[in-house]
Amino acid sequence: MENVKYRGEPSDIQFSMAIGYWGDVQVELIRPNNDAPSMFKDWREKGLQASSICVWWLTISTMPAR
């Protein structure tokens, strides 16, 4: 990736990524490959091993009316 910035500073982050599906659920696995400034490095320095996030994508036709 080019022109990556983390917290406003240039970062040479390198990572491996795999994307797959479990039914309708998209699953992403991301592994940092270096110690460049990144949220991954910050997590490791805090002793965290992993992070998870859930995101739901809705199409206009499935969004509830307001």
C-alpha positions in Angstrom: 0.0 0.0 0.0 1.2 3.5 -0.7 0.8 6.8 1.2 -0.4 5.1 4.4 -0.6 7.4 7.4 -1.3 6.4 11.0 -2.1 9.1 13.4 -1.1 11.7 10.8 2.4 10.2 10.3 3.7 8.0 7.4 3.6 4.3 8.0 5.1 1.4 6.0 2.6 -1.1 7.4 2.8 -4.5 5.7 0.1 -7.1 6.4 -1.4 -10.3 5.0 -5.2 -10.5 4.6 -7.6 -13.2 3.8 -11.3 -12.6 3.1 -13.9 -15.3 3.0 -17.6 -15.9 3.6 -19.5 -18.0 6.1 -23.0 -17.9 4.5 -23.8 -14.2 4.2 -21.2 -13.2 6.7 -17.9 -11.8 5.4 -14.9 -12.9 7.5 -11.6 -11.0 7.4 -8.3 -12.2 8.9 -5.5 -9.7 9.1 -2.0 -10.3 10.2 0.6 -7.5 10.5 4.0 -8.5 9.0 6.2 -5.8 10.5 6.4 -3.3 13.4 5.5 -0.2 11.4 3.3 2.2 13.3 -0.3 0.9 13.2 -3.3 0.0 15.3 -2.0 -3.5 15.3 1.3 -2.5 16.8 -0.5 -0.4 19.4 -2.7 -3.4 20.4 0.4 -5.7 20.8 2.1 -3.1 22.9 -1.0 -3.1 25.2 -0.8 -6.9 25.4 -3.8 -7.5 23.3 -3.8 -10.5 21.0 -6.7 -9.9 18.7 -9.6 -7.6 17.8 -13.0 -8.3 16.4 -15.7 -6.1 14.9 -19.1 -6.8 13.5 -20.5 -4.7 10.6 -23.9 -5.1 9.0 -24.4 -3.9 5.5 -28.0 -3.1 4.6 -29.3 -2.4 1.1 -31.8 0.4 0.7 -34.6 -2.1 0.3 -33.9 -3.7 3.6 -33.4 -0.6 5.7 -36.3 0.2 8.1 -38.5 3.1 7.2 -38.2 6.2 9.4 
